[in-house]
């Protein structure tokens, strides 16, 4: 009898031991401290791009490549990783890391390519955070003396290609979320590049008037001047040359607008599309539309931020100006001239909003 009970007790002890082990294994995530090595952790960094005018996360739809840098408390680079391709478009993408992202200062640049931007090659263990910057690629040209300006470096450093979309993200020892043995740290992105579509539209102010200067794309020169092409690790702007952004596309066609009628009416126009780096409210980017026959600027002022702020005050009055400039990345702007190619300074259209001008002097 005693022997039988002993056998039963032994079997019961084995079952109890097995149950305890299974319980330990399944409870590993909640009982033990991962950092002590009881269970391995998988670290991942996710990315979000909802800091846009639609407030919708567009990371999976728009971002094609991303590079992540991790810096320690002494601002030394300890790790970096780059990934690209279809994996970013799944909607569930996370960059796996061999370090705990919560302990580091993370910097992300997305959209880097060697045709639009130059970034230094950094080596973990050797590079410092101050070594990380991004420069918009430009062509340097020599301006003949007879064409020289008294306005610094205008027309010397040219950007006339469509920039690849560029995003920046930064997180200092940010929190993580937990899913089983996985921990995820999220980095939010801000878009730095902008597409600006300028249409110079000719509208006869008197139907019986004769057009004395028909609009002609070969007699117009569109430029945007800004010293915004050199970006620091924290997305602030470093000192840079004055860049001259030129159109990557110019065409002559008709455009429809309600600026002068209750319904859309078509008018002849010259359209130029330009691609520029980050717009800052404390900078003074200048829009210029030159009539090459007279060598005069058709615009009375080239205050580009002033133009764009017109739309913000009409449609996004509660949004700070810099936030608006960072969220919006596509601008369509219609400026009007009469039959003499003289500016009509009473109305402008931006992103399909017709704005009657009062205090803003174009």
KEKE-3310 file (N, C-alpha, C; in steps of 0.2 Angstrom, whole numbers, plus 5000, padded with zeros to 4 digits):
npx = (5004:5009:5019:5012:5006:5017:5022:5011:5012:5025:5022:5013:5020:5029:5020:5016:5028:5030:5019:5022:5034:5029:5020:5029:5036:5025:5022:5033:5034:5028:5032:5046:5061:5066:5078:5087:5090:5082:5072:5072:5071:5063:5067:5059:5057:5045:5037:5029:5019:5009:5009:5003:4993:4981:4980:4982:4990:5002:5013:5016:5011:5019:5033:5048:5061:5071:5082:5089:5097:5106:5110:5121:5121:5132:5131:5137:5137:5130:5124:5117:5105:5098:5084:5074:5061:5048:5044:5042:5029:5019:5011:5012:5025:5041:5056:5069:5079:5095:5098:5091:5079:5074:5083:5091:5095:5086:5087:5079:5080:5071:5069:5080:5091:5105:5103:5096:5099:5113:5122:5133:5144:5143:5151:5148:5153:5163:5157:5149:5134:5133:5139:5130:5121:5111:5111:5104:5106:5115:5118:5133:5135:5144:5141:5140:5149:5141:5129:5127:5121:5116:5113:5119:5121:5112:5106:5117:5118:5110:5095:5086:5079:5067:5065:5067:5055:5057:5059:5060:5063:5063:5067:5070:5075:5062:5046:5040:5029:5022:5021:5019:5035:5040:5045:5040:5045:5040:5043:5039:5037:5041:5038:5049:5050:5043:5031:5028:5017:5015:5005:5004:4991:4982:4970:4958:4953:4944:4933:4932:4945:4961:4973:4989:5001:5003:5002:5017:5027:5040:5045:5045:5052:5053:5057:5062:5070:5080:5088:5088:5093:5102:5101:5101:5105:5094:5084:5084:5089:5105:5118:5118:5121:5113:5100:5094:5079:5073:5061:5056:5048:5039:5025:5013:4996:4978:4969:4957:4947:4938:4939:4935:4922:4906:4906:4918:4930:4939:4956:4971:4987:5003:5012:5022:5032:5039:5051:5055:5065:5063:5051:5052:5045:5052:5061:5064:5059:5059:5048:5049:5044:5049:5048:5055:5057:5056:5064:5059:5051:5036:5028:5024:5029:5039:5035:5035:5031:5021:5011:5007:5003:4991:4981:4982:4976:4964:4958:4964:4964:4966:4978:4995:5007:5020:5017:5007:5015:5023:5015:5007:5012:5010:5007:4996:4996:4988:4991:4987:4987:4984:4978:4989:5000:5001:5001:4986:4981:4971:4966:4969:4973:4974:4978:4965:4957:4949:4955:4951:4960:4966:4973:4985:4999:5002)
npy = (4994:5006:5007:5009:5021:5029:5028:5035:5048:5051:5052:5062:5073:5074:5079:5090:5097:5099:5106:5118:5122:5124:5134:5144:5146:5151:5162:5170:5183:5191:5189:5188:5199:5205:5211:5205:5194:5183:5180:5183:5199:5207:5220:5234:5247:5258:5269:5284:5294:5306:5319:5329:5338:5331:5324:5310:5294:5292:5285:5271:5273:5282:5283:5277:5273:5272:5278:5275:5282:5280:5288:5290:5296:5304:5309:5302:5291:5275:5266:5262:5260:5255:5254:5248:5247:5235:5231:5242:5246:5238:5242:5237:5238:5237:5242:5231:5230:5229:5235:5243:5254:5264:5269:5278:5292:5295:5298:5300:5299:5299:5295:5298:5301:5300:5309:5320:5324:5326:5316:5314:5299:5290:5282:5270:5272:5281:5293:5308:5316:5329:5328:5323:5329:5335:5339:5349:5345:5355:5364:5373:5389:5400:5417:5429:5445:5456:5452:5451:5452:5463:5456:5446:5429:5425:5416:5409:5396:5383:5374:5364:5352:5340:5337:5322:5316:5320:5316:5319:5313:5313:5307:5307:5295:5289:5282:5265:5253:5237:5220:5205:5197:5207:5224:5240:5255:5271:5283:5299:5307:5322:5330:5337:5342:5351:5354:5366:5374:5386:5397:5408:5418:5425:5437:5446:5462:5470:5466:5471:5475:5475:5462:5467:5461:5446:5431:5421:5408:5407:5420:5422:5420:5410:5409:5404:5410:5405:5401:5388:5375:5367:5355:5352:5339:5340:5345:5358:5373:5375:5387:5392:5393:5405:5398:5395:5391:5383:5380:5363:5359:5367:5374:5379:5382:5382:5387:5383:5394:5402:5414:5426:5424:5417:5404:5391:5397:5397:5402:5408:5403:5402:5389:5384:5372:5370:5363:5363:5364:5363:5375:5389:5399:5410:5413:5421:5417:5420:5423:5425:5432:5435:5446:5443:5452:5465:5464:5465:5462:5454:5453:5463:5461:5448:5439:5424:5416:5425:5424:5411:5411:5417:5408:5400:5408:5409:5396:5388:5394:5392:5386:5386:5396:5389:5376:5374:5376:5365:5354:5355:5351:5352:5365:5375:5389:5403:5417:5433:5442:5456:5461:5468:5461:5465:5465:5459:5465:5462:5449:5432:5415:5401:5384:5381:5389:5405:5420:5436:5451:5462:5469:5463:5467:5464)
npz = (5000:5004:4995:4983:4985:4986:4972:4966:4972:4967:4953:4954:4958:4947:4938:4944:4943:4930:4926:4933:4926:4913:4916:4921:4909:4900:4907:4907:4901:4909:4922:4925:4924:4909:4906:4914:4908:4908:4898:4881:4872:4859:4850:4841:4830:4825:4812:4809:4799:4800:4802:4793:4781:4780:4792:4792:4793:4782:4780:4775:4762:4756:4760:4755:4758:4773:4785:4801:4815:4830:4845:4859:4877:4876:4864:4854:4840:4841:4834:4818:4805:4789:4778:4765:4751:4747:4760:4768:4764:4770:4780:4792:4796:4805:4810:4815:4829:4838:4849:4864:4860:4868:4876:4869:4859:4845:4828:4813:4795:4781:4764:4758:4744:4732:4722:4725:4738:4749:4761:4775:4777:4790:4804:4817:4833:4830:4825:4828:4834:4829:4817:4808:4795:4782:4765:4752:4735:4724:4709:4705:4697:4686:4687:4674:4675:4669:4671:4684:4701:4714:4725:4733:4733:4723:4709:4708:4714:4709:4709:4700:4698:4701:4718:4728:4739:4756:4773:4791:4807:4825:4841:4858:4869:4870:4875:4875:4867:4872:4867:4870:4869:4862:4860:4855:4848:4844:4830:4825:4809:4800:4785:4774:4761:4747:4734:4723:4713:4701:4693:4680:4675:4662:4661:4653:4657:4652:4640:4627:4625:4617:4617:4621:4626:4624:4634:4636:4638:4635:4637:4651:4667:4680:4698:4714:4728:4742:4757:4762:4761:4769:4781:4798:4811:4819:4812:4811:4802:4795:4792:4775:4757:4746:4738:4721:4716:4702:4689:4687:4678:4665:4657:4644:4644:4646:4660:4672:4682:4696:4699:4694:4690:4693:4690:4684:4673:4658:4655:4646:4651:4659:4667:4680:4689:4704:4715:4732:4747:4765:4771:4781:4793:4798:4789:4773:4760:4742:4729:4712:4697:4682:4668:4654:4643:4647:4658:4671:4687:4688:4699:4713:4726:4732:4743:4748:4759:4764:4754:4755:4768:4767:4763:4774:4784:4779:4779:4788:4801:4815:4816:4819:4810:4806:4809:4799:4787:4788:4788:4776:4759:4746:4735:4725:4715:4709:4700:4693:4678:4667:4651:4647:4652:4665:4683:4691:4706:4715:4718:4721:4719:4729:4731:4726:4733:4732:4735:4740:4740:4752:4763:4760:4751:4735)
capx = (5000:5014:5023:5007:5005:5024:5022:5006:5015:5030:5019:5009:5026:5031:5015:5016:5034:5029:5014:5026:5038:5024:5017:5034:5037:5020:5022:5039:5034:5025:5035:5053:5064:5069:5084:5091:5092:5077:5069:5075:5067:5064:5066:5058:5055:5040:5037:5022:5019:5002:5009:5001:4987:4975:4980:4981:4996:5003:5020:5016:5010:5023:5040:5051:5067:5072:5088:5089:5103:5105:5116:5121:5121:5137:5130:5141:5134:5131:5121:5113:5102:5094:5080:5069:5058:5041:5042:5039:5022:5014:5006:5014:5033:5044:5063:5071:5085:5099:5098:5085:5079:5072:5089:5095:5092:5085:5086:5077:5079:5067:5068:5087:5094:5111:5102:5093:5102:5120:5123:5139:5144:5145:5153:5146:5159:5167:5154:5145:5128:5134:5142:5124:5117:5108:5112:5101:5111:5114:5124:5136:5137:5147:5137:5144:5148:5136:5122:5128:5116:5119:5109:5122:5122:5106:5107:5124:5118:5104:5091:5081:5076:5061:5068:5064:5052:5062:5056:5064:5060:5068:5065:5075:5073:5055:5043:5039:5023:5024:5017:5023:5042:5042:5044:5040:5046:5037:5046:5035:5040:5039:5040:5053:5050:5037:5030:5025:5014:5014:5002:5002:4985:4980:4963:4956:4949:4939:4931:4933:4952:4965:4979:4995:5006:5000:5007:5021:5031:5047:5046:5044:5057:5051:5062:5061:5076:5079:5094:5085:5095:5107:5097:5105:5102:5087:5079:5084:5093:5112:5120:5119:5121:5106:5098:5089:5075:5070:5056:5058:5043:5035:5021:5008:4990:4973:4967:4950:4946:4931:4941:4932:4916:4903:4908:4924:4931:4946:4960:4977:4992:5010:5012:5029:5032:5046:5052:5059:5066:5058:5049:5052:5041:5057:5065:5061:5059:5056:5045:5050:5042:5052:5046:5062:5057:5057:5068:5055:5047:5029:5026:5026:5033:5040:5035:5031:5027:5015:5006:5005:4999:4984:4977:4981:4972:4957:4956:4967:4966:4968:4984:5001:5010:5025:5014:5004:5020:5026:5010:5006:5018:5008:5004:4995:4995:4986:4992:4983:4989:4979:4980:4996:5004:5002:4998:4980:4983:4965:4964:4974:4970:4979:4975:4958:4953:4950:4956:4951:4966:4964:4979:4991:5001:5006)
capy = (5000:5012:5008:5011:5028:5032:5029:5040:5054:5053:5054:5069:5078:5076:5083:5097:5101:5100:5112:5124:5124:5127:5141:5149:5148:5156:5169:5173:5190:5195:5188:5190:5205:5204:5214:5201:5188:5177:5180:5188:5204:5209:5227:5237:5255:5260:5276:5287:5301:5309:5326:5331:5342:5327:5320:5303:5291:5290:5282:5265:5274:5287:5282:5271:5271:5275:5277:5277:5283:5280:5291:5289:5302:5309:5311:5297:5286:5269:5261:5264:5255:5258:5249:5251:5242:5234:5230:5248:5248:5233:5244:5234:5238:5239:5241:5227:5233:5225:5239:5245:5261:5268:5271:5282:5298:5292:5302:5296:5302:5295:5297:5300:5298:5303:5314:5326:5326:5323:5315:5310:5292:5290:5276:5269:5272:5286:5299:5312:5319:5335:5326:5321:5334:5333:5345:5349:5345:5361:5366:5380:5392:5407:5423:5434:5452:5460:5449:5451:5456:5465:5453:5440:5423:5424:5413:5405:5389:5381:5368:5364:5346:5338:5334:5317:5318:5319:5317:5319:5311:5313:5305:5306:5291:5289:5276:5259:5249:5230:5215:5199:5198:5213:5231:5245:5263:5275:5289:5302:5310:5328:5331:5343:5345:5354:5355:5373:5375:5393:5398:5415:5418:5431:5438:5453:5466:5473:5461:5474:5477:5471:5460:5470:5457:5439:5427:5417:5404:5409:5427:5422:5416:5409:5407:5405:5411:5403:5398:5383:5369:5363:5354:5349:5333:5341:5348:5366:5375:5378:5392:5390:5398:5407:5393:5398:5385:5384:5375:5357:5359:5374:5373:5384:5379:5385:5384:5386:5397:5405:5421:5432:5422:5412:5397:5390:5400:5395:5407:5406:5403:5398:5385:5382:5368:5370:5358:5366:5361:5365:5382:5391:5406:5415:5414:5425:5414:5425:5421:5430:5430:5440:5447:5444:5457:5471:5462:5467:5457:5455:5453:5469:5458:5440:5436:5418:5414:5429:5422:5405:5412:5420:5402:5397:5412:5408:5389:5385:5400:5390:5382:5390:5396:5384:5370:5373:5375:5358:5349:5355:5350:5354:5372:5377:5396:5406:5424:5435:5448:5458:5460:5471:5458:5469:5461:5461:5464:5462:5443:5427:5408:5396:5377:5381:5395:5412:5425:5443:5454:5468:5472:5460:5470:5460)
capz = (5000:5005:4988:4978:4987:4984:4965:4964:4974:4962:4947:4955:4959:4940:4934:4947:4941:4922:4926:4935:4921:4908:4919:4920:4902:4898:4911:4907:4899:4915:4929:4925:4921:4903:4906:4918:4903:4909:4892:4876:4870:4852:4849:4835:4829:4820:4810:4808:4795:4800:4803:4786:4781:4781:4798:4791:4793:4775:4779:4770:4755:4753:4761:4751:4761:4779:4789:4808:4819:4837:4848:4867:4881:4874:4857:4850:4836:4843:4829:4812:4800:4783:4775:4759:4747:4749:4767:4771:4762:4772:4785:4799:4796:4811:4810:4821:4832:4842:4855:4867:4857:4874:4880:4865:4855:4838:4822:4806:4789:4776:4757:4755:4738:4730:4717:4728:4745:4751:4768:4776:4779:4797:4807:4824:4837:4828:4823:4833:4832:4825:4810:4804:4792:4775:4761:4746:4730:4719:4704:4705:4691:4687:4684:4671:4678:4666:4673:4691:4705:4720:4730:4736:4729:4719:4703:4708:4716:4706:4710:4695:4697:4706:4724:4731:4745:4762:4780:4797:4813:4831:4848:4864:4874:4870:4878:4870:4869:4873:4864:4872:4870:4858:4862:4849:4849:4838:4828:4820:4804:4797:4778:4772:4754:4745:4727:4722:4706:4700:4686:4679:4671:4659:4661:4650:4662:4647:4635:4621:4625:4613:4621:4619:4627:4625:4638:4632:4642:4633:4639:4658:4671:4687:4702:4721:4731:4749:4759:4766:4759:4773:4787:4804:4813:4823:4807:4810:4796:4795:4787:4768:4751:4743:4732:4716:4714:4695:4688:4684:4672:4663:4651:4642:4643:4649:4667:4674:4689:4698:4702:4691:4688:4698:4687:4682:4666:4656:4653:4645:4657:4659:4673:4682:4695:4707:4721:4736:4753:4770:4772:4788:4794:4800:4783:4768:4753:4738:4723:4707:4690:4678:4661:4651:4638:4651:4664:4677:4691:4687:4706:4717:4731:4731:4749:4747:4765:4764:4750:4758:4774:4765:4763:4781:4788:4777:4779:4794:4805:4821:4815:4819:4803:4805:4808:4792:4782:4789:4786:4769:4755:4739:4734:4719:4716:4703:4700:4687:4674:4662:4643:4646:4656:4671:4688:4694:4713:4719:4719:4720:4721:4732:4733:4724:4737:4729:4740:4738:4743:4755:4767:4758:4745:4730)
cpx = (5004:5018:5019:5007:5012:5024:5017:5009:5021:5027:5016:5015:5028:5026:5015:5022:5033:5024:5018:5030:5034:5022:5023:5036:5032:5020:5028:5039:5032:5029:5042:5055:5068:5077:5089:5093:5087:5074:5071:5069:5068:5062:5064:5056:5050:5040:5030:5023:5011:5002:5009:4995:4980:4975:4979:4988:4997:5010:5020:5015:5015:5031:5043:5058:5068:5079:5088:5096:5102:5111:5115:5120:5126:5137:5134:5136:5135:5128:5117:5110:5097:5090:5075:5066:5050:5039:5040:5032:5017:5009:5008:5022:5035:5052:5066:5078:5089:5100:5091:5084:5077:5077:5093:5091:5092:5084:5085:5077:5076:5067:5075:5089:5100:5110:5099:5097:5109:5120:5129:5139:5147:5146:5152:5153:5164:5164:5150:5139:5128:5137:5136:5120:5115:5108:5109:5106:5110:5119:5126:5137:5140:5142:5141:5143:5143:5129:5122:5123:5120:5116:5112:5123:5116:5109:5114:5123:5111:5101:5086:5078:5071:5065:5064:5061:5057:5058:5061:5060:5065:5064:5070:5072:5066:5052:5042:5032:5026:5019:5021:5030:5044:5040:5045:5041:5044:5041:5041:5039:5037:5042:5044:5053:5043:5037:5026:5023:5012:5011:5001:4997:4983:4973:4962:4952:4944:4938:4933:4941:4956:4971:4985:5001:5003:5005:5010:5027:5039:5049:5045:5049:5054:5056:5060:5068:5075:5086:5092:5088:5100:5103:5102:5101:5095:5082:5079:5089:5100:5113:5121:5119:5114:5105:5093:5086:5072:5065:5059:5053:5039:5031:5016:5002:4984:4971:4960:4950:4940:4933:4938:4925:4913:4905:4915:4925:4938:4950:4967:4982:4998:5010:5019:5028:5039:5046:5057:5060:5062:5057:5049:5049:5046:5062:5061:5062:5056:5054:5046:5048:5044:5050:5053:5062:5058:5062:5065:5052:5040:5026:5028:5031:5033:5039:5031:5027:5021:5010:5003:5001:4992:4979:4976:4976:4964:4954:4958:4969:4968:4975:4990:5004:5015:5022:5011:5009:5023:5021:5008:5012:5016:5004:5003:4992:4994:4987:4990:4986:4984:4981:4987:5001:5006:4998:4991:4981:4977:4963:4969:4971:4975:4975:4967:4953:4955:4950:4956:4956:4964:4971:4986:4993:5005:5010)
cpy = (5006:5013:5011:5019:5032:5033:5035:5047:5056:5056:5061:5074:5079:5080:5090:5101:5103:5106:5118:5126:5127:5134:5146:5151:5153:5162:5172:5181:5194:5195:5190:5196:5203:5206:5210:5194:5182:5175:5185:5193:5205:5216:5230:5244:5255:5267:5278:5293:5303:5316:5329:5335:5338:5323:5313:5300:5289:5287:5276:5267:5279:5286:5276:5269:5275:5273:5280:5277:5283:5283:5290:5296:5307:5311:5307:5292:5279:5263:5265:5259:5258:5252:5252:5245:5241:5233:5236:5249:5243:5236:5242:5234:5240:5237:5237:5230:5229:5229:5241:5253:5266:5272:5276:5287:5296:5298:5298:5301:5298:5299:5300:5297:5302:5308:5320:5328:5322:5322:5312:5303:5292:5283:5275:5269:5278:5293:5302:5315:5325:5334:5324:5327:5332:5340:5344:5349:5351:5361:5373:5382:5398:5412:5428:5441:5456:5458:5449:5455:5458:5462:5446:5435:5421:5421:5410:5398:5387:5374:5368:5357:5345:5334:5328:5319:5316:5321:5316:5317:5311:5311:5304:5302:5290:5282:5271:5256:5241:5225:5208:5200:5204:5219:5235:5252:5266:5281:5292:5306:5317:5328:5337:5346:5347:5355:5361:5374:5382:5394:5406:5415:5425:5432:5446:5456:5470:5469:5464:5476:5472:5469:5462:5465:5450:5435:5422:5414:5406:5416:5428:5418:5416:5406:5408:5405:5409:5400:5393:5376:5364:5362:5350:5343:5334:5344:5355:5367:5378:5383:5389:5395:5399:5402:5397:5391:5387:5379:5369:5355:5365:5372:5379:5381:5384:5382:5387:5389:5401:5412:5427:5431:5418:5405:5397:5393:5398:5401:5405:5407:5400:5395:5383:5378:5368:5365:5362:5363:5364:5373:5383:5398:5411:5416:5419:5422:5419:5422:5427:5427:5436:5440:5448:5449:5464:5470:5465:5462:5459:5456:5460:5467:5451:5437:5430:5416:5419:5427:5415:5406:5415:5414:5400:5402:5411:5401:5386:5390:5398:5387:5387:5390:5391:5377:5369:5372:5368:5353:5349:5354:5351:5360:5373:5384:5399:5414:5427:5441:5450:5458:5464:5467:5461:5465:5464:5459:5464:5454:5438:5420:5404:5390:5378:5386:5401:5416:5432:5447:5461:5471:5469:5463:5466:5464)
cpz = (5000:4998:4983:4979:4984:4976:4963:4966:4969:4955:4948:4955:4952:4937:4937:4944:4934:4922:4928:4930:4915:4910:4919:4913:4899:4901:4911:4905:4905:4921:4930:4922:4915:4903:4910:4914:4904:4902:4887:4874:4863:4852:4842:4835:4823:4818:4808:4804:4795:4802:4796:4787:4782:4788:4797:4790:4786:4774:4774:4763:4752:4754:4758:4754:4768:4782:4796:4811:4826:4841:4856:4870:4879:4867:4852:4846:4838:4838:4824:4808:4795:4780:4770:4756:4750:4756:4770:4770:4765:4777:4792:4799:4802:4809:4816:4823:4837:4849:4858:4865:4863:4877:4875:4862:4848:4833:4816:4801:4784:4769:4754:4749:4736:4724:4719:4734:4746:4759:4770:4778:4786:4800:4814:4828:4836:4827:4829:4830:4827:4818:4805:4802:4785:4771:4754:4740:4725:4714:4705:4698:4692:4683:4681:4675:4676:4668:4681:4695:4711:4726:4732:4731:4724:4712:4702:4710:4714:4708:4705:4693:4703:4712:4726:4737:4751:4768:4785:4803:4819:4837:4853:4869:4875:4873:4872:4872:4869:4870:4865:4873:4866:4861:4856:4851:4843:4837:4823:4815:4802:4790:4777:4765:4752:4737:4727:4715:4705:4693:4686:4673:4668:4658:4658:4655:4658:4641:4628:4620:4620:4618:4618:4620:4629:4629:4635:4637:4641:4635:4647:4661:4678:4692:4709:4724:4739:4751:4764:4764:4763:4780:4792:4806:4817:4818:4807:4804:4798:4790:4780:4763:4750:4737:4728:4714:4707:4694:4685:4678:4671:4657:4650:4641:4646:4656:4668:4681:4690:4701:4700:4688:4693:4696:4685:4674:4665:4653:4651:4651:4656:4666:4674:4688:4697:4713:4726:4743:4759:4770:4779:4788:4795:4795:4778:4761:4748:4731:4718:4700:4686:4671:4658:4646:4641:4657:4671:4680:4690:4694:4710:4723:4730:4738:4749:4753:4766:4760:4753:4765:4773:4766:4770:4785:4786:4779:4786:4800:4812:4821:4815:4812:4802:4805:4801:4787:4782:4787:4779:4765:4748:4739:4727:4719:4709:4704:4693:4685:4669:4655:4642:4649:4663:4677:4690:4702:4717:4721:4718:4722:4723:4734:4732:4729:4734:4735:4738:4743:4746:4758:4764:4751:4740:4726)
residu = (UNK:UNK:UNK:UNK:UNK:UNK:UNK:UNK:UNK:UNK:UNK:UNK:UNK:UNK:UNK:UNK:UNK:UNK:UNK:UNK:UNK:UNK:UNK:UNK:UNK:UNK:UNK:UNK:UNK:UNK:UNK:UNK:UNK:UNK:UNK:UNK:UNK:UNK:UNK:UNK:UNK:UNK:UNK:UNK:UNK:UNK:UNK:UNK:UNK:UNK:UNK:UNK:UNK:UNK:UNK:UNK:UNK:UNK:UNK:UNK:UNK:UNK:UNK:UNK:UNK:UNK:UNK:UNK:UNK:UNK:UNK:UNK:UNK:UNK:UNK:UNK:UNK:UNK:UNK:UNK:UNK:UNK:UNK:UNK:UNK:UNK:UNK:UNK:UNK:UNK:UNK:UNK:UNK:UNK:UNK:UNK:UNK:UNK:UNK:UNK:UNK:UNK:UNK:UNK:UNK:UNK:UNK:UNK:UNK:UNK:UNK:UNK:UNK:UNK:UNK:UNK:UNK:UNK:UNK:UNK:UNK:UNK:UNK:UNK:UNK:UNK:UNK:UNK:UNK:UNK:UNK:UNK:UNK:UNK:UNK:UNK:UNK:UNK:UNK:UNK:UNK:UNK:UNK:UNK:UNK:UNK:UNK:UNK:UNK:UNK:UNK:UNK:UNK:UNK:UNK:UNK:UNK:UNK:UNK:UNK:UNK:UNK:UNK:UNK:UNK:UNK:UNK:UNK:UNK:UNK:UNK:UNK:UNK:UNK:UNK:UNK:UNK:UNK:UNK:UNK:UNK:UNK:UNK:UNK:UNK:UNK:UNK:UNK:UNK:UNK:UNK:UNK:UNK:UNK:UNK:UNK:UNK:UNK:UNK:UNK:UNK:UNK:UNK:UNK:UNK:UNK:UNK:UNK:UNK:UNK:UNK:UNK:UNK:UNK:UNK:UNK:UNK:UNK:UNK:UNK:UNK:UNK:UNK:UNK:UNK:UNK:UNK:UNK:UNK:UNK:UNK:UNK:UNK:UNK:UNK:UNK:UNK:UNK:UNK:UNK:UNK:UNK:UNK:UNK:UNK:UNK:UNK:UNK:UNK:UNK:UNK:UNK:UNK:UNK:UNK:UNK:UNK:UNK:UNK:UNK:UNK:UNK:UNK:UNK:UNK:UNK:UNK:UNK:UNK:UNK:UNK:UNK:UNK:UNK:UNK:UNK:UNK:UNK:UNK:UNK:UNK:UNK:UNK:UNK:UNK:UNK:UNK:UNK:UNK:UNK:UNK:UNK:UNK:UNK:UNK:UNK:UNK:UNK:UNK:UNK:UNK:UNK:UNK:UNK:UNK:UNK:UNK:UNK:UNK:UNK:UNK:UNK:UNK:UNK:UNK:UNK:UNK:UNK:UNK:UNK:UNK:UNK:UNK:UNK:UNK:UNK:UNK:UNK:UNK:UNK:UNK:UNK:UNK:UNK:UNK:UNK:UNK:UNK:UNK:UNK:UNK:UNK:UNK:UNK:UNK:UNK:UNK:UNK:UNK:UNK:UNK:UNK:UNK:UNK:UNK:UNK:UNK:UNK:UNK:UNK:UNK:UNK)
# end
